[in-house]
Amino acid sequence: MIDVKVIADTLSRAGVRLTTVQLVYPRFIHAELLTHRAFSRNASSSRAVPVSKMIQQVRDCPATPQHWGKNQPGMQAKEELNPHHRVLAELAWNFAAHQAAGTAEYLTGIGLHKQVANRILEPFQLIHVVVTATDWDNFFKLRCHADAQPEMQVLACAMRDAMSESAPVQSDVHLPYLSVDELETLNKVGFEHLARISAARCARVSYINHDDTVPDVEKDLALAHKLKESGHMSPFEHQAQSLSDGSYCKNFRGWKQFRATIEAQQNGNCTGN
């Protein structure tokens, strides 16, 4: 139910590490990840994923709690329900998931758009998220702690472990979701060309599009252009060029975010904020 993959892991010329991770976790903890402003992120959208896929996921593998805590005062449930009540809670949760799936299926059948029908499935959805950052210590300090919500704690510890096992590559560019062959064309086509391809793939959250087709460079470039023209800039935050020191540009330290490059072209400067 919780999955973590390191997609790109790069060390700048000043020795600053920039890491992109691809995550799968229960949507009901997504708001907790959003509180960490050091992160650049993109996530699968209930408005984009076909209802049929979401219904199938909820029926086959609904997002469920990691810890069935017993009700008590305060934010943390230190003690779990007794075994009998835990079984009852699990049965009730799964029943609710199947009820939600059936309701979404009915709503779709009468013509309701996925941007509405999918919402009823969200408590039981798994969300796919891409996160890129240079500063992780505070996140791990807060979320790997015993006081964190159990599902968030499992996710954060899995992220910390995956990053500990990953060996960053020394490079002046950070370009998630590009193949080795594509990266080798950097000197020929330039950073910005490859960064646009990377941004489109980050916008799709993974290599595989929601319709299960494989990436197409021309479609990637067209999507990147559409995103930029419409002002959807977050996918352009995952690509970066190294700085000569550890100074900040936007939320990255030691790296100039591609979004900052675009904004500098538009506005004539990068404030670093």
N, C-alpha and C positions, 0 to 999 in steps of 0.2 A: 504493500500500500504506500510506503514511502521509499522513494528511489532518488539517488543522487549520483550524478555523473559530472566529472570535470571536463568541460568542453575545450577550454583554452586556458593556459597557465603560462604567464610570461613575466620575465624579469627585465626591468628597464635598465638603461645604461647607468642610472644612479642606484641600482640595486633595489628598486621598489617593485614588489610583486603585484601583478594585476591578474585576477582569476575570474573566469566565467564558469558558472555551474548550471547544469540543467536539473530541475527538480520536479518530482511528482509527490504531492501530499494532499491530505484532505482540505477541501476548499474552506472548511469551517475554521481553519487557523490562518487563512490567508491574510486577514486584517492585521495579525500580529507581525507578520513579515513586513507589511507596508509601513509600520512605524519606524523602521530603520532607514533613515534618510541618507546614509552613506551608500546605499545600494542603488544601482541602476537596474531596472527589471522590466520584463514583459511577461505577460501571462495569457494562457488560453482564455478565450472569452465565451461566455454563454450566448453571445450574439453571433458568434462565428461558427461554433461547432454544431453540426447537424443534430437535431433532436434525437434521431434514431440512434446515433452513437452514444449520446448521453444516457438515454433510456437503457441501452444494452449494458453500459458500464455500471449503472446503478443497480440493475438486476443481477449482474454477474458478480460484481465486487463493489458493493456500496462502501463509501468511506465510513468508518466506524471509530469510536474512541479506542485509544490504546489502554486506557485506565478507567474502570467503571467506579468512580469515586462515590463514597457515601456522603450524603448531604450533611453539611456542618457549617457553622459560621466561618466567614473569611473567604479568600479567593482560592485557596488550595484545599483539595480533598485528599488528605494524607492517607485515609483508610479506605479500602475498597469495600463494595457491597459483599455480603456473605455469598458463598457459591450459589445458593438457591436463587437469591434475588438478582445476582449477576446474570444467570441464565435467563430469567424473566426479562431483565433489561435488554439483553442482546436480542431476544425474540421480538420484543416490542420495537426496538430500533429497526430491525430488518423488516418487520411488518410495515412500519412507516415508510421505509425506502421503497418497498414494492407498491404501496399505495400511491406514493408520489410518482413512480414510474407509470402506473396505470392512469393517473390523472393527466400527466403530461401527454401520454399517448392519445387519450380522449381529446384533449384540447387541440392537439395537432390534427387529429382526424376531422375536427369541425372547422379547420382552416386557420387556427391561431399561429402567428409567426413564432419562430424559434426564440427570438429575443424576449418573448414573454413566457412561452411554454417551458423553456429551459430553466427559468428562475425557480420553479417549484422543486426542481431536482438539486438545487445548489447545496443544501445541507448534507447531501449524500454523494456529491461529486468529488472526483479527484481532479486537481488542477495541475497543469503543466506550466512551469515558470522558468525563465532564464534570468539569472542574477549575475551582475558583474560589479566588482568592487576591489579597492585596494585596502580598505580598512575593515577588518573583521573582528578585532579583539573584543570590542564592546558587545557585539552581537553574541559571540560565543560566551562571554562572561555572563550575560543576562539569560540567554536561552538554553545553555547547557546546565544551568543551575537547577537544583531540586525544586525551587519554587516556581519554575516555568510550567506552563500547561504541558502535561505529559507528551502529547503529540508533537508539540513544538520542541520539546526537549529531545525527543527521538530524532526529529529532523535536523536540528542544529548539531547534535553530536555526530550524526551521519555526515553532515557537511564538513565538520572539523576533521573527521577521520579521512574522508576522501581527499581533502586538501593536504593532509599530512602525508598521504601516500603518493601524492602527485609531485613530480619533479618539474619545476618551471623551466621553460626554455628561454635563453637569453635572446632578446630580439628588440628591435626598435619599433615594431608594430604588433598590435594585438587585434586579431581578426577571427572571432568565433565563427565556427561552422564552415570555414573554408578548408578544402582538401589540400594535401601536400602539393599536388600538381598545381592547384590554383595559386597557392602561396608562392610558388617558384616563378610565377609570372609578374611578381611585384615590380621589378625594375622595368619591365616592358610596358605594363598597363598603368602603373602608378597606384599609390595608396588609396586615393579617393574612389577610384573605380572598384577596387576590391572591397572597400569599406561599404559601398552602397549594396553590393551583393550580400555581404555579411549582415547588414541592417535588415534587408528583406527577410533573410532566413531567421534572424532573431525575432522579427515581427510574427513569423509563423510558428515560433516557439521551438520547433525542432526541424531536422532535416526533411522529415516527411510532412507534406502539406495536409490540411484537414481532409482533402479529397483523396489522399493516399497516392498522389502522383509524386514523382521524384523532382528534385530542384531543376529549374531551367533558368540559365543565366539571363536570357533576354526577359523572361517573366520577372526575375529577381530585380533587374534594373528598372523595369517598368513599375513594379511595386514600390521600389525605393523612391522613384520620382513622384509617384502618387502620394506617398506618405509625406514627403517633404512639402509638396505643393499644398496639401491639406492641413499642414501644421502638426501632424502626428510625429513628434520628434523623438520620443523615447527609444525607438529601435536604433537610433543613431548614437546612443550613449554607450554601447557595448564595444565599440571600436576605438582604438586610440593609438597615438604615436608617443614615443617616450620623450620625456624632458631631460635636460642635462642635470637637473637637480631634483630634490624632493618637494618642490613647491606644488601648490594645489591649483588645478584648473577645474572648476565646478566641483564635483564630489570625488574626483580622482586625485591622488597624490603621486607625483612623479610621472604623470601621463597627461597628454592633451587629448581630451575626449573629442571624437569626431563631431559630435553635436556642437562643441565649442568652435571647431573649425568652420562649420557651416554658418554659425551665427556670426563669427568674425567676418566672413565673406559678405554677409548680409548687412551687418551693422558697423563694420570697420574696426571692431576690437573684441577681445575676450576679457571679461571682467574677472573671470576665475571664480564666480559665485554661481 
